[in-house]
Amino acid sequence: MKATIILFFITVLLLTAPSCKKDFLNKTPDGDINIDQVFSNPVFAEQFLTNTYSHLPREFVFPDNGNGVSMTNTFTGAADEMEQGHEPSYCNRMNDGTWSIDNATNVQDGWSNSYQGIRKANIFIENIDKLPLTELVTQDKINKWKGEAIFLRAYYHFLLIRMYGPIPIIDKSIPINGDFLAETRQPIDKCVDFIVNECNKAAEMLNVRVPASDDSQFGRPTKITALALKARALLFMASPLWNGNADYADLKQDGVRLFPDFAAERWKTAATAAKACIDQAEAAGHKLYKSATNDPILNYQELFYVNWNDEVIWVRTMGGYLDLDVYSEPRGMPGTGFTLNAPTQNIVDDYEMANGERPILGYNADMTPIINPASGYVETGNTATDNPNYVVGTRNMYVNREPRFYASIMFTGQKYKPDQRSPLNDPLKFWKGAPDGRATNNAGNYSETGYLMKKFGHPSYKRNGNTGPRKTWILFRLGEQYLNYAEALNESDGPIADVYKYVNLIRNRSGLPNLPSGLSKDEMREKIWHERRIELAFETNRYFDTHRWKTAEAIDSKNVYGIDVNGLDYNMSSDAFYKRTVVEARVFTDRHYLWPIPQYEIQKNIKLTQNPGW
């Protein structure tokens, strides 16, 4: 770690390079400014803090390229909700089992990127009180800035533990000549305690909510953001992966166990934290987003592109990045596209019907579905009914599904930006040779599953010219906290009234009926897990949910499916087109529950204990 930290120190000391904006630091003729000079000038100090945000993960970048530039999203494509068609993406190595501690360019990124952010936060926290007070730089402003840095330090530690489990806690800047071998992994419960305490401190220093009148503060954490991180970290700590996991009972660092015995009260602690976040968020004006017309599809769809809406707790701004639209726009739209973000048949089958029933209960050996007769789901044939979401002739398997399905998934027969299609009003078609499917000469990108991700896309985006409004990526939102609370409360107290209340609020927002009454604790757990799968789809939650629940070994070791997009001469009525087809045979073993600590870190600090199996 020593060489890395030296590099971090140089980076944060210089802050900028010759290619940056001219006179960014107003350098003196004899060279770069030093730390004391940075923290004697409020402009430089604030720029230092702003630079600390640069290590936030770029979760909106699904085709991660495996380039190690910054923390992109390897997780959505490694979950059973998406097949990522961009082959260099690191998630494809994860899925086929070929990732390793030696894939340094890829694996190191989550580790080094977060520790860079932690070092910058530490330097800021240790030096910001040196800044002279003025009429513009008050003690309140300094306290707020410090609260931001304390929160960021906590968040970067959380990003590390969600990938690697127990980590070194770095709560101070380490001198270049410091003893780096002393920085070893701490027990996971101690790591979570550190994050919780940091969140508590930050919450006391931050605004309750970003003032609507000050858009320069959008993207900054608030008191509610700190409470949301605290609740999420405690939910992870209560979950089976970390709470009494017998598989990790013998994992030690310097003779100290890194994972504790099971403690049931951790669920109660997580529930209490989530409820506190909800109560204070709602008191500050946060609420579930609803469209102007309360349309159940738009309620969900608009949530992700109406910036700074009332459900949002914290975001990363995407700037001019449009590739969430670019990589999901169908091939049949004007312009050149890269249709890479392909939801799996696995998640398509899991969306409920409009009546709130699950359509499919399981599968036969040949992958034909076992249909829930109460759902009204029909697997075969085509509808004779026109609908605002699909045309006459659409396969019955896409008919009468829940509103979140139509807000999230593109499918054959769907009405999609009809005024831009050629011919006009032509529905989406994903078989080989069709406008949106694989080219007959096999050239170019295409959806390997027969679906594309509609969620996060903006209706006004046009690939021809690559234009669209700027958007944000939601890192925390109130809806997640509702589900966090319901899950933790069900585990601690069983399916009491509040568990039903908060799950039903999520369902009702999207036009679904309440859960059935009289559920057992186990039955409610399954309902909550399912609700998280659908409500939080593609938001970087599914990968970590199945890991913390310890269900990934049963889920991510199976095939992922699509429909048969490789046959020529199909049409919307072709039975063969809709046959479930293996898209990828995935590999998962117990060692994949935790990421490996990068080999270059183990070589620099031989005292670091590697994760099991790596």
C-alpha positions, 0 to 999 in steps of 0.5 A: 500500500505504501507506493500507492499512498505516496502517489495519493499524497502527490496527487492531492498535493498538486491537485491539478496537472498542466492540462487542467484549467489555466491558473486553476491554483494560481501557482506562484512562479516557483512551483506548486502550492503546499498544503498550508497554502491550500488551507489558507485560501477558501477557494483552494480549500473548497476545490480540494473538497470538491476533488475528494468527490471525484472518487465516487463510483461511476455506477451509471457506466454499465459497460465498464471496459475493464480499464481501471480508470475509475470505479465503474459498474461491474455489478449489474452485469454480474447479477442475474438481471442483465447480460452485458454485451460489451465483451471487455466488461469485467463483469463477463470475467466474473460471470465465467469465473476467469477473474483473479487477483492478478487481473490488477487493472480491473480488480484494483480499482475498487480498492485503490480508488476508495482509499484515494478518496479516504486519504483526501478526506483525511487531509481535508479534515485534518487541515480545514480548521486552519482556514481563517474565518471571514464574513464569507467563510464562517464556522458554520460553513467550515463545519458543513465542509468538514461534515461532507468530508467525514461523510465521504470518508465513511462512504468510501469505507462502505464501498470497500467493505461491500466488496472486500468485507473487513478492511483496514480502517484509515481515519488519519493521513499517514505520513510517507515514512509511516508504518504501513504494515500496521494498517491491517484488516479490522473485524467487519463489525468494527468497520461497520461501527466506524462507518456508523459513528462517522455518519452520526458525526456527519449528520450533526454537521450537514444541512437537513436537506439541500436548499432548493434555492441553491442548486450549487449544493445539489449532489452534496450529502445531507443529514438524511444522506448520512442517516441513509448510509448508516441504515444501509451499512447496518442492514449489511451487518445484520445479514447472513454474509457478515452476521454469524457466517460459519464459512468465515469463522476461521478467517483471522487477521493477526489472530483476531476473528474478522467475522463475529458470531450471530447476533439477532439484535443486529436486525433490530439495530438496522430496523431502528436506523432505517426508521429514523432515516425515514422519519427525518427524511419525511419531516424534511419533505422527502416522499415517494415520487409520483408523476403529475397524473399519478400514472403508475408507469410514469410514477416509476419511470420519471423517478429516474430522470426527473432530477432532484425530485423529492424521493432522491436523498443523494445522487452523483451527477452524470454531467454530459454522460449519455451512455445509459441512453446510448447503450439501451437505445434500440438499433432501429432508432435513427443513428448508430447505436450500441445496444448492450444493456440487455435484461435477462429472461430471468428478471422478465419472468419475475415481474408481476402481473397487473393483479399483483400475482407472480406469473411463473412459479418455477420451471420444468426441466426443459425450462418451460414455465410452471404458470401460476393460474391465479395470475392470468399469465399466458405464455403462448399466442398473441394479443388481439387487443391494442394497448398504450404500451404494446400493439396488436399481435404482441406476445401474450407473455408481455400482456397485462404485466405490472406497470414497472415492467413497462417502465423498465423493459423493452420487448418485441411489440412495445410502442417505443418513441413511435414518431422516430421509428421508420416506418412510423409507429413500427413496434420494437422487433428483436429477432435476427434481421428485424430492425432492432435485432441482430444484423443478418451479417452478424455485424454490430452490437445487439441485444443477446437476450431479446430485451433492452433496459428502458429504465433510466432512459429519457424520452427526449433522448435522440441518438441521431446527434446524441442529444438529451438532457443531463441526468443524475444517478441516484445513490440513495432514495427513500424507496430503498429505505422503506424496503431496508426497514421492512426487511430488517423489521421482519427479521427482528419482529416478524411481519407486523403492521409496519412491515406491510405498510412500507412494502405496500407503499412501494407497491401501491405507488406502481399500481399494485395491490397490497400484499396478502395478509396473514403471511408468515415471517418466511413468506414475508421475507420472500415477498420483500426479497422479490420486491427489492429485485423489481423495485431496485432493479439495475440500481446496483443492489441485486448483486449485493443483495444476493451476496449479503443474503448468501443466496448467490451460490444458488442464483449466480451458478445457474444459466441466464436466459433470453429468447432466441434472437438468432433465428432468421425469418421470425415474426411476432407470432413465431413460437421459436422466437420466444423459446427460452434460450441459454445466453450465458452459463455462469460460474459462482463458487463460495470464494466469489462472495468477497472480492480478492484483495488485489495482489499488488496490495498483498505484495506491498503489505504482506501482513494483509490476510487474503479473502478465502479461496483467492 
